[in-house]
Amino acid sequence: MFYYQLIASHPADRPALLDQDRVITYGELREQVDRWAAFLQEAGLKKGERVGLFSRNCAEYVAAYMAVIRAGGVIVPINFQLVPREVAYMIKDAEIHLFLTQAKLELDGPLAELGCAPVRQLTFGELDAPVSGSLQEVPRTEDDNCTIIYTSGTTGRPKGAMLSHKNLVANAWDFQDAIHARPEDVILCLLPMYHCYAWSVCVSLSLLLGAQLVIQANYNFKTAIRLVQRHGVTLFTGVPAVMELLLEGAEPSELSTVREFICGGASLGKVLGQKFADKFGHPVLEGYGLSEAAPVVSVNRPGNVKFGSIGLPLVEEEVRILNPQGREVPQGEAGEVVVRGPNVMLGYLNRLEATKETLAGGWLHTGDVGYADEDGFIFLVDRLKDMIISSGENVYPREVEEAITQYPGIREASVVGVADRLRGQAITAFLVLQEGAQCNPKELRRYLLGRIAPYKVPREYFIIQELPKTSLGKVRKNILRQQAEEILQQRRMSGRSL
């Protein structure tokens, strides 16, 4: 199946997209996709050419995404929160010559600085212009690249993960099977559609089923509750920060229509997961994925949840846990999580060496450390690159962070390793306190010494207003490392010891 065929067979009068006061049926969506695809072909779009998409969530975003693929192009969704220079980098890297937007962007200056020619921009309104010809069918295979998803770039320049029709369709089918989604579901999309997680778990799932997709333009917690009540939302997808807001500010009666809460993007944590289940009567289905896997790898199942885990692999996906020598480790032992299945990307755009490294041996090497229990549930320990080696001991920040956040008054914590001439790396903690709370680092340290091994206890503690995060809530630890190094360097220069 080609990706655009997801919407081909649903009843024409069935509601597809609910966007503010608008209702777009599947028949109307198909007509708009075909009309816009014909316009793009007439405008010169050739098979395999890449088209940028820059917009907030709206019905037109869905139509534009599908239209580019229908016309034979490759869609490149771009984070609307990026500054022009960051957008220009992706335009250059993907060799984008056409850009679809809600409103014109000022890109000529940043593109000129990068040595790029100006890019043609079309607003959604301009795609409605009449065309003289009809839509031409484009020869293609299911393995053809149809979208490029740029990674968040928390450890360097973003890389473009090339995904095929097969990748997207297989992941949607397998996720639907895992969570028992059905055509009568009403799915809320409050996460940004440019992200692979939101697109697959909300949009692709809804279009596959012929379900109703409720589109939320702005990332607002109170608006989400109103939309749930107005439309009778049954599947609610969020990130840990959203689940925490629901826990703190929503009542079970306000979300009574929701059958399943789904969470990904970052770790939910055992404590938050348990609190959510206690309040709302059923647990969050926490899952795990990455752009390179289109993106879902595993998820907890309805009626079969283990708090703190990322669930069981999807039906067509194989997951193994490997040691540094590439051998599978025993049950319960931590190692790198590797994945194989029809969802795994074609490779990285313009990154041959990175592709070889990431897809070594025919497996997607995720860079995440985890272990599997006796029932096959996977538990993530940390990012391989985030592991701290202090005085010869391996320390996984997530374990330390979970211990810290159980201390009264601490809302969030992030732990990083900072270069240290005596220990190799010094364990450093950044803390975000609850409103009105205080924290004495010496008392916190004593608390931690009773809960984790002494070598895992941070030596430095910095209290900050908020943690730097990506749009899906992942902590940008590279920024925290830089901040810690700058502070500690200033201390050394002023003669203060650690």
Secondary structure, DSSP 8 states (H G I E B T S, - for coil): --GGGGGSSS-TTSEEEEETTEEEEHHHHHHHHHHHHHHHHHTT--TT-EEEEE--S-HHHHHHHHHHHHTT-EEEE--TTS-HHHHHHHHHHHT--EEEESS----HHHHHHTT----EEEETGGGGS--SS--------TTSEEEEEE---TTSS--EEEEEHHHHHHHHHHHHHHHT--TT-EEEE-S-TTSHHHIIIIIIHHHHHT-EEEE-SS--HHHHHHHHHHHT--EEEE-HHHHHHHHHH--GGGGTT-SEEEE-SS---HHHHHHHHHHHSS--EEEEE-GGGSSEEEE-BTTB--TTS--EE-TT-EEEEE-TTS-B--TT--EEEEEESTTS-SEETT-HHHHHHHTGGGSEEEEEEEEE-TTS-EEEEEEGGG-EEETTEEE-HHHHHHHHTTSTTEEEEEEEEEEETTTEEEEEEEEEE-TT----HHHHHHHHHTTS-GGGS-SEEEE-S---B-TTS-B-HHHHHHHHHHHHHHHHHTT---
